[in-house]
Amino acid sequence: MGETIQFLRAPCLLVATGHVLDPFFFESVILLTGHEEEYSAGVILNRPTEIPLARVLERFDIEWAGRPDATAWFGGPVEPTSGLILYRSAEPIGESIFEMDDLRMTLSLDVLGRISANPPEELRLILGYAGWGPGQLASEIANEVWTVMPPHEDLLFSDPKELWATATERSQARSVAWVPGSEKPN
């Protein structure tokens, strides 16, 4: 088990298999943003809420200038009242806690305020995150709870209703095994 997981590196996608019955993670796709020996963390990418984004931002006296129908997203059961911003931008807009190519994640309210005034097309305010303790994620992967795959750019902001099925199909169709931390296959 330890042999398999030692190669796991963030960023990657965790795709829930049919073994997942927990309602938080059923048919979920998670962007794993951090993986250390003691802790792993990521955000669910396919759980929009019905909470208007503008309403969430009102709590921080931030005005939303984006689409009126934009909603907050559920990122996981850990700290569900705290938020982070996942967005795509060629240049960072302030500090980031995670970057992958032009994908960025921040916890900064200052950055959120600047983004809200002129939001990029691909942006999500995510409430909460998914977290695993020592050995927990390794055990779940070994027990085929998750399929691990590269963080395909086209999946990250895709239709949440289609994301799990698309990611599941792609992960099963891989003809060459992908080792997390290696280059993404074409």
C-alpha positions in Angstrom: 0.0 0.0 0.0 2.8 2.5 0.9 4.6 1.6 -2.3 1.7 2.8 -4.4 0.9 6.0 -2.7 4.5 7.3 -2.4 4.2 8.4 -6.1 1.0 10.4 -5.5 1.6 14.1 -6.1 -0.7 17.0 -6.3 -2.1 18.3 -8.4 -4.2 15.4 -9.7 -7.8 14.4 -9.9 -9.5 11.9 -7.6 -12.5 10.3 -9.3 -14.9 8.5 -6.9 -15.6 4.9 -7.9 -18.8 3.0 -7.4 -17.5 2.0 -4.0 -18.2 5.5 -2.7 -21.6 5.8 -1.0 -20.9 8.7 1.3 -23.2 11.5 0.2 -20.5 14.1 0.4 -18.3 12.2 -2.1 -20.8 10.1 -4.2 -19.9 10.6 -7.9 -17.5 13.4 -7.0 -14.4 14.6 -8.7 -11.8 16.2 -6.5 -8.8 18.4 -7.4 -6.1 17.2 -5.0 -4.2 20.4 -4.3 -1.9 19.1 -1.5 -0.5 15.8 -0.5 2.0 15.3 2.3 2.8 12.4 4.5 0.7 13.8 7.3 -2.2 15.3 5.4 -3.9 15.6 2.0 -6.4 18.2 0.8 -8.4 19.0 -2.2 -11.7 20.5 -3.4 -14.8 18.8 -5.0 -15.2 20.2 -8.5 -18.8 19.1 -9.2 -21.0 20.3 -6.4 -22.6 23.7 -7.1 -24.9 25.0 -4.4 -28.0 27.1 -4.7 -26.4 29.9 -2.6 -26.0 33.0 -4.8 -22.4 34.1 -5.0 -23.5 37.7 -4.5 -25.1 36.8 -1.2 -22.0 35.1 0.1 -19.9 38.1 -0.8 -22.3 40.5 1.0 -21.0 39.1 4.2 -17.6 40.6 3.4 -18.9 43.9 1.9 -17.8 42.8 -1.5 -19.9 43.7 -4.5 -20.3 41.0 -7.2 -20.1 42.3 -10.8 -20.3 39.0 -12.5 -23.2 36.8 -13.7 -26.3 37.3 -11.4 -26.9 33.5 -11.5 -23.4 32.6 -10.2 -23.5 30.4 -7.1 -21.0 29.2 -4.5 -19.7 25.7 -4.7 -19.4 23.0 -2.1 -15.7 21.9 -1.8 -16.0 19.4 1.0 -17.1 18.8 4.6 -14.0 20.3 6.2 -14.5 24.0 7.3 -17.7 24.4 5.1 -18.1 28.0 6.2 -14.7 29.1 5.0 -14.1 29.8 1.3 -11.4 29.7 -1.3 -11.4 31.1 -4.8 -10.4 28.9 -7.8 -10.0 30.8 -11.0 -8.2 30.8 -14.3 -6.0 33.8 -15.2 -2.8 34.2 -17.2 -1.4 36.4 -14.4 -2.0 36.0 -10.7 -4.3 38.5 -9.1 -2.4 38.7 -5.7 -1.3 35.9 -3.6 -2.1 32.2 -4.4 -2.0 29.1 -2.2 -2.0 26.9 -5.3 -1.0 27.3 -8.9 -1.1 25.0 -11.9 -0.4 26.6 -15.3 -3.0 29.4 -15.4 -5.2 27.9 -12.7 -4.9 29.6 -9.3 -6.4 29.3 -5.9 -6.4 31.9 -3.1 -7.9 32.5 0.3 -7.3 36.2 0.2 -10.3 38.5 0.7 -8.3 41.3 -1.0 -8.0 39.1 -4.1 -11.6 38.1 -3.9 -12.6 41.8 -3.9 -10.5 42.5 -7.0 -11.7 39.5 -8.8 -15.4 40.3 -8.0 -15.2 43.6 -9.7 -14.2 42.1 -13.0 -14.5 38.3 -12.7 -12.8 35.9 -15.1 -15.1 33.6 -17.1 -13.7 30.6 -15.1 -14.1 31.3 -11.4 -15.6 29.4 -8.4 -16.0 30.4 -4.8 -15.7 27.1 -3.1 -16.9 26.6 0.5 -15.1 23.9 2.5 -12.6 21.3 1.3 -11.9 17.6 1.5 -9.1 16.4 3.8 -7.4 13.2 4.7 -5.3 12.3 7.7 -2.0 10.2 7.7 -2.5 7.1 5.5 -6.2 7.6 4.9 -6.0 8.6 1.3 -3.5 5.9 0.6 -5.8 3.3 2.1 -8.8 4.6 0.1 -6.8 4.5 -3.2 -5.6 1.0 -2.4 -9.2 0.0 -1.7 -10.3 1.4 -5.1 -12.4 4.2 -3.6 -10.7 6.7 -5.9 -9.2 6.5 -9.3 -6.3 8.9 -9.7 -5.8 10.7 -13.0 -4.0 13.8 -14.4 -5.7 17.2 -13.8 -7.0 17.6 -17.4 -7.4 21.4 -17.9 -10.7 20.9 -19.9 -12.3 19.1 -16.9 -11.7 21.6 -14.2 -14.5 24.1 -15.0 -16.6 21.8 -17.1 -20.4 21.1 -16.6 -20.7 19.6 -13.1 -23.6 17.3 -14.2 -21.2 15.7 -16.8 -17.9 15.9 -15.0 -18.0 12.6 -13.0 -19.2 10.6 -16.0 -16.6 12.2 -18.3 -13.7 11.7 -15.8 -14.8 8.2 -15.1 -14.8 7.3 -18.8 -11.4 8.9 -19.3 -9.8 7.2 -16.3 -11.1 3.8 -17.5 -10.0 4.5 -21.1 -6.4 5.2 -20.3 -4.3 2.7 -22.2 -1.1 3.7 -20.5 -0.9 3.9 -16.7 -0.2 7.3 -15.4 1.9 7.8 -12.3 0.9 10.9 -10.4 3.8 13.3 -10.4 4.9 12.3 -13.9 4.1 14.3 -17.1 0.5 14.2 -18.2 -0.2 11.8 -21.0 -1.5 13.3 -24.2 
